[in-house]
Amino acid sequence: MTEKLNSANESSSKPGAGKNSDTGLDAKPETALEQSPVLQRGSTRFPGQILARVTAAGWRWGGDRRSVASFVGRWSAHLAIVALALLLGLVGRIALTPIDVVGFSGPRSISLPAAAEPVAAPASLDIGNQVAFELQLPKAVVRQANPLTMIPERVRLNVITYTVQDGDNVFWIAEQFKLSAYTIVWSNMETLQGSPWLLQPGLTLAILPVDGAYHVVMVGDTPESIAESYEVSADALYNTWNTITQGQSLTEGILLVIPDAIGADFEWEPPPPDPVAPAIGLASASWGYCGDTAVSGYGANGWFILPTGSYGVSGWTFADPRNPGHIGLDYRCSLGDPIVAADAGVVVWAGWNGGYGNLVRVRHGNGYETYYAHFNAYAVSCGEPIYQGQILGYCGTTGWSSGPHLHYEIRYNGVPQNPRLFEP
């Protein structure tokens, strides 16, 4: 036994011991893992080596905590960035939904939803004329577009005037200004003399901004007395259109708009004229008013003379077929010819009156009144007593007139009469 051990030691100490006998190179000593029976199996040698190396590395790293902490910190930051990128990509795929577009060549028509639905067109992106992305907008309640702007009607702030044209009547004028026909008459009682049928071209009418009446303040008028006469409260006089204030005394001649007023009664149609002229009759005196001032004069003689001294007619006759509304007779005269009173009486009007132009009215005291229109100049004034044949003025062409002539009217108790029936 001792000899075998010694021979073994001697063989290991000989030169060349530990070398590969075939190559002469030093032989690599085998480790414990290489001597493992597992690694000796040919079919599992490669996976086994990987598992062994990973286990050994983990063993070594477990002994160095600083290295492990550095490694984990560095790679966890990178992994967080990668995860964020993946999340954004996922969200992007949800927000932008691909839509297949076939034959897309231009903008599509979009049907508008109801007013309560959002009015928003989807935005599209053309990619190679194949794919579009529809932007999903949040729903909201929006106001439906209205291309028309409605402007409410506003009440006028002032009184305007209108000149009567051919073919006009009170009802048509009232409709044009959205007023009642009564308002047109009650606002122009002086011009129309309370007789709507006397409307004729050339007359200038006051047009109120609201329904009611237009009052001319007379001497002695108070807000209370005016309100009572028009069946309204006194407060109705203090409005946007009048310049008066409570406690202020009224000035004679100012005009007041009285909303919702009810004026004096009148007839829409004239009473039919008598087929035969009423008897003229004598009168001991004549009387009337100039404004609110009572005036008087001579009484009628009981017959009429020609105001121009001639039977010649130039223009319309009474109730002319060409103009049935003509209630007078147009006598021929030259510019500046004197015009005389057909009978004695008192002047109750001498001034401008719309289509009549310069007008003189004479009241005779027996129910008759005569009109002389289109004067070029006056020879008398209101309130003046006159006798039959006295010059009243001079032939002219003022007002609604196409040339010099005298428009002559005879009225009995306010009803127009045919002057031809009274010619001498």
C-alpha positions in Angstrom: 0.0 0.0 0.0 2.8 2.4 0.9 4.5 1.8 -2.3 1.4 2.5 -4.5 1.0 5.9 -2.8 4.5 6.9 -3.3 4.5 5.9 -7.0 1.4 8.1 -7.4 3.0 11.1 -5.9 6.1 10.6 -8.0 4.0 10.4 -11.2 2.3 13.7 -10.4 5.5 15.5 -9.8 7.1 14.4 -13.0 7.7 17.0 -15.7 4.7 17.2 -18.1 2.2 16.2 -15.6 -1.1 18.2 -15.9 -0.7 18.6 -19.7 -2.7 17.1 -22.5 -0.9 14.1 -23.6 -2.0 14.8 -27.2 -1.2 18.5 -27.5 1.3 19.0 -24.9 -0.7 22.0 -23.5 -1.5 22.5 -19.9 -4.8 20.9 -19.1 -7.5 23.2 -17.5 -8.5 21.9 -14.1 -12.2 20.9 -13.9 -14.5 22.8 -11.6 -17.0 21.3 -9.3 -19.9 22.3 -11.7 -18.1 20.7 -14.7 -17.7 17.6 -12.7 -21.5 17.7 -12.0 -23.2 14.6 -13.3 -25.9 17.0 -14.8 -23.4 18.7 -17.1 -22.1 15.4 -18.2 -25.4 14.7 -20.0 -25.0 15.5 -23.6 -28.6 16.4 -24.5 -29.1 19.0 -21.6 -25.6 20.5 -21.5 -26.4 23.9 -23.1 -29.6 24.9 -21.1 -28.0 23.6 -18.0 -25.0 25.9 -18.5 -27.3 28.9 -18.9 -29.3 28.2 -15.7 -26.0 27.6 -13.8 -24.5 30.9 -15.0 -27.7 32.9 -14.1 -27.8 31.3 -10.7 -24.1 32.1 -10.1 -24.6 35.7 -11.3 -27.6 36.1 -9.0 -25.5 34.8 -6.1 -22.7 37.2 -6.8 -25.2 40.2 -7.2 -26.9 39.3 -4.0 -23.7 40.1 -2.2 -23.4 43.5 -3.8 -26.6 45.5 -2.9 -25.4 48.8 -4.2 -24.9 47.3 -7.7 -28.3 45.8 -7.6 -29.9 49.1 -6.5 -28.2 51.1 -9.3 -29.2 48.5 -11.9 -32.9 48.5 -10.8 -33.1 52.4 -10.6 -31.6 52.9 -14.0 -33.8 50.3 -15.8 -37.0 51.2 -13.9 -36.8 54.8 -15.3 -36.5 53.5 -18.8 -39.3 51.0 -18.3 -41.6 53.9 -17.0 -41.0 55.9 -20.2 -41.7 52.9 -22.4 -45.0 52.3 -20.4 -46.1 55.9 -20.8 -45.5 55.8 -24.6 -47.5 52.6 -24.8 -50.4 54.3 -22.8 -50.4 57.4 -25.1 -50.5 55.2 -28.1 -53.4 53.3 -26.7 -55.3 56.6 -26.0 -54.6 57.9 -29.4 -56.1 54.8 -31.0 -59.3 55.4 -29.0 -59.6 59.2 -29.9 -58.9 58.8 -33.6 -61.0 56.1 -35.0 -60.1 55.1 -38.6 -63.0 55.3 -41.1 -62.8 53.7 -44.5 -63.7 56.3 -47.2 -64.7 55.1 -50.6 -64.5 57.5 -53.5 -64.0 60.6 -51.3 -63.7 63.6 -53.6 -64.7 66.6 -51.6 -66.6 68.0 -48.6 -69.6 66.0 -47.5 -73.0 67.6 -46.9 -73.8 67.6 -43.2 -77.4 67.5 -42.0 -77.9 69.9 -39.1 -79.3 68.4 -36.0 -82.2 69.8 -34.0 -81.7 72.9 -31.9 -81.0 70.9 -28.8 -78.2 68.9 -30.5 -74.6 70.1 -30.9 -74.2 71.9 -34.3 -70.6 70.8 -35.1 -69.2 69.3 -38.3 -66.7 66.4 -37.8 -63.2 67.3 -38.9 -61.7 64.9 -41.4 -58.1 64.2 -42.5 -57.5 62.8 -45.9 -54.6 60.3 -46.0 -54.0 59.0 -49.4 -57.7 59.4 -50.2 -58.3 56.2 -48.3 -58.5 56.8 -44.6 -60.1 59.7 -42.7 -60.1 60.4 -39.0 -63.3 61.7 -37.4 -62.8 64.1 -34.4 -65.3 63.2 -31.7 -66.4 66.5 -30.2 -68.1 66.7 -26.8 -71.9 67.2 -26.9 -73.2 70.6 -26.0 -76.5 72.6 -26.3 -76.2 75.4 -28.7 -78.6 78.0 -30.2 -79.8 77.2 -33.7 -78.6 79.7 -36.3 -81.3 82.2 -37.4 -80.3 84.1 -40.6 -83.1 86.6 -40.2 -83.1 89.4 -37.6 -86.5 90.5 -36.5 -86.6 94.2 -35.5 -89.7 95.0 -33.5 -91.8 97.9 -34.5 -91.3 101.0 -32.5 -93.8 103.7 -31.8 -93.0 107.0 -33.5 -91.9 109.8 -31.3 -93.5 112.7 -33.1 -96.5 113.7 -35.2 -96.0 113.6 -39.0 -98.0 115.0 -41.9 -99.4 113.5 -45.0 -100.6 115.2 -48.2 -103.7 113.7 -49.6 -103.2 112.2 -53.1 -105.7 111.4 -55.9 -107.8 108.3 -55.0 -107.1 108.5 -51.3 -109.8 108.0 -48.7 -109.8 108.2 -44.9 -109.8 104.4 -44.5 -106.9 103.8 -46.8 -104.8 106.5 -45.1 -105.6 105.0 -41.7 -104.5 101.5 -42.9 -101.2 102.8 -44.3 -100.3 104.3 -40.9 -101.8 101.5 -38.8 -104.3 103.8 -37.1 -108.1 103.8 -36.9 -110.1 105.9 -39.3 -111.6 107.7 -36.3 -108.1 108.8 -35.3 -107.5 110.4 -38.8 -110.7 112.4 -38.5 -110.3 113.3 -34.8 -106.8 114.5 -35.5 -107.9 116.7 -38.4 -111.3 118.1 -37.3 -110.4 121.6 -38.3 -109.0 120.6 -41.7 -111.9 118.2 -42.5 -114.5 120.3 -40.6 -115.8 117.2 -39.0 -116.8 115.9 -42.4 -114.7 113.0 -43.8 -116.3 113.2 -47.2 -114.6 116.6 -47.6 -111.2 114.9 -48.0 -109.6 116.0 -51.3 -106.2 115.9 -52.9 -103.8 118.5 -51.6 -105.1 118.6 -48.0 -102.4 118.2 -45.4 -103.3 115.8 -42.6 -101.7 115.3 -39.2 -100.8 111.7 -38.5 -100.5 110.7 -34.9 -98.1 108.1 -33.6 -100.9 106.3 -31.7 -104.7 106.1 -31.8 -106.5 109.0 -30.2 -107.1 112.7 -31.0 -105.1 115.9 -31.7 -106.3 118.8 -29.6 -105.7 122.5 -30.1 -105.6 124.3 -26.7 -108.1 127.1 -26.5 -108.4 129.9 -24.0 -109.7 128.6 -20.7 -108.7 125.0 -21.3 -107.3 123.0 -18.4 -105.9 119.4 -18.4 -109.0 118.3 -16.5 -111.5 119.9 -18.9 -109.7 118.6 -22.0 -109.5 115.1 -20.4 -113.2 115.2 -19.7 -114.2 116.2 -23.2 -112.2 113.2 -24.6 -113.2 110.7 -22.0 -109.7 110.1 -20.6 -107.9 110.8 -17.4 -105.9 114.0 -17.0 -102.7 111.9 -16.7 -103.1 110.8 -20.3 -102.0 114.4 -21.4 -98.6 113.9 -19.8 -96.9 111.6 -22.3 -93.9 111.2 -24.5 -95.4 113.4 -27.3 -96.5 116.4 -25.3 -94.1 118.9 -23.7 -96.4 120.0 -20.8 -95.7 119.0 -17.2 -98.0 118.6 -14.3 -98.8 121.9 -12.6 -97.9 123.9 -15.8 -100.6 126.2 -17.2 -101.6 125.5 -20.8 -100.6 127.9 -23.6 -103.3 128.8 -26.1 -102.6 127.3 -29.6 -100.4 124.4 -28.6 -101.3 120.9 -29.9 -101.7 117.9 -27.6 -101.6 114.3 -28.5 -104.3 112.5 -26.4 -103.9 108.7 -26.6 -107.1 106.6 -26.6 -109.3 109.7 -26.8 -112.9 109.7 -28.1 -113.6 112.8 -30.1 -116.8 114.4 -31.3 -119.5 112.5 -33.2 -119.5 112.9 -37.0 -121.1 111.3 -40.0 -119.1 109.3 -42.5 -121.4 110.1 -45.4 -122.9 113.5 -46.4 -126.6 113.9 -46.2 -128.2 113.7 -49.6 -128.7 117.1 -51.1 -132.2 118.3 -51.8 -133.2 117.9 -55.5 -134.4 121.5 -55.3 -132.3 124.2 -53.6 -133.6 125.0 -50.2 -135.1 128.4 -49.7 -132.4 130.9 -48.9 -134.4 133.3 -46.9 -133.5 136.5 -45.2 -131.5 136.8 -42.0 -131.3 139.7 -39.6 -127.6 138.9 -38.7 -124.9 136.3 -39.2 -122.6 134.9 -36.6 -119.8 132.4 -36.1 -116.4 131.8 -34.4 -112.8 132.7 -35.3 -111.0 130.2 -33.2 -112.7 130.6 -29.8 -113.9 134.1 -30.4 -117.5 134.7 -31.3 -118.0 137.1 -34.2 -121.1 138.5 -36.0 -122.0 140.4 -39.1 -124.7 141.4 -41.6 -127.7 139.2 -42.3 -128.3 137.5 -45.6 -130.3 139.2 -48.4 -131.9 135.9 -49.4 -130.2 135.3 -52.8 -126.7 134.7 -54.3 -124.8 136.6 -57.0 -122.0 135.3 -59.1 -118.7 135.6 -57.2 -116.7 136.1 -60.4 -119.4 138.1 -62.3 -119.4 135.3 -64.9 -121.0 131.9 -65.6 -117.8 130.6 -67.1 -116.6 127.4 -65.7 -112.9 126.2 -65.9 -112.4 122.7 -64.4 -114.7 120.5 -62.4 -118.4 120.9 -61.9 -120.4 119.8 -58.8 -120.2 116.0 -58.5 -118.5 115.9 -61.9 -118.6 112.4 -63.5 -114.8 112.6 -63.9 -114.5 113.4 -60.2 -117.6 112.5 -58.2 -116.1 113.7 -55.0 -115.9 117.3 -56.2 -118.4 119.2 -54.0 -118.0 122.6 -55.6 -117.9 124.5 -58.9 -114.7 125.8 -60.5 -115.4 129.2 -62.0 -113.0 130.7 -64.6 -111.0 133.7 -63.6 -107.6 135.2 -64.4 -104.8 135.6 -61.9 -105.5 138.7 -59.7 -109.2 139.1 -60.7 -111.3 140.3 -57.7 -113.6 137.7 -56.1 -116.7 139.0 -54.3 -119.1 137.7 -51.6 -122.2 136.0 -53.0 -124.3 137.3 -50.1 -123.8 139.4 -46.9 -122.5 137.7 -43.8 -119.4 137.4 -41.6 -116.0 135.9 -42.3 -115.3 132.9 -40.2 -112.1 131.7 -41.9 -109.4 133.6 -43.8 -106.2 131.5 -44.1 -104.5 128.5 -45.5 -106.4 125.2 -45.7 -104.5 122.4 -47.4 -105.8 121.6 -50.9 -108.0 124.7 -50.8 -104.9 126.9 -50.6 -105.8 130.4 -49.4 -109.5 130.0 -48.4 -112.2 132.5 -47.2 -115.4 131.2 -45.6 -118.5 133.4 -45.1 -121.4 132.5 -42.9 -124.7 134.2 -43.8 -126.9 133.6 -40.8 -129.6 131.6 -42.6 -128.0 128.2 -42.5 -125.9 128.9 -45.6 -122.1 129.2 -45.8 -120.0 129.9 -48.9 -116.4 128.9 -49.6 -113.9 130.8 -51.9 -110.7 128.9 -52.5 -107.2 129.2 -54.2 -106.9 133.0 -53.6 -103.8 134.7 -54.6 -104.3 137.3 -51.8 -106.9 138.2 -49.2 -108.9 141.4 -49.0 -110.6 140.5 -45.6 -109.7 138.9 -42.3 -111.5 136.5 -40.0 -114.3 138.0 -38.0 -114.9 140.9 -40.4 -118.6 141.6 -41.3 -119.1 141.9 -45.1 -121.8 142.9 -47.4 -123.0 141.3 -50.6 -120.6 142.0 -53.5 -117.7 143.1 -51.3 -114.3 142.0 -52.5 -113.0 139.0 -50.5 -109.7 138.4 -52.3 -108.1 137.8 -55.7 -108.1 134.9 -58.1 -105.1 132.6 -57.7 -103.8 129.1 -58.0 -102.7 128.2 -54.4 -103.3 124.8 -52.9 -104.3 121.8 -55.1 -104.7 123.8 -58.3 -103.4 123.4 -61.9 -104.0 127.0 -62.9 -105.9 130.2 -61.8 -109.6 129.6 -61.0 -112.1 130.0 -58.2 -113.2 126.9 -56.3 -116.7 127.9 -55.1 -118.9 125.9 -52.6 -122.3 126.5 -51.1 -123.3 124.5 -48.0 -126.6 124.4 -46.2 -126.4 123.2 -42.6 -123.1 121.7 -43.6 -124.4 119.8 -46.6 -122.7 120.7 -50.0 -125.2 122.0 -52.5 -124.9 122.4 -56.3 -124.0 126.1 -57.0 -125.6 125.9 -60.4 -129.0 125.8 -58.6 -128.4 129.1 -57.0 -127.1 131.1 -59.9 -129.1 134.3 -60.7 
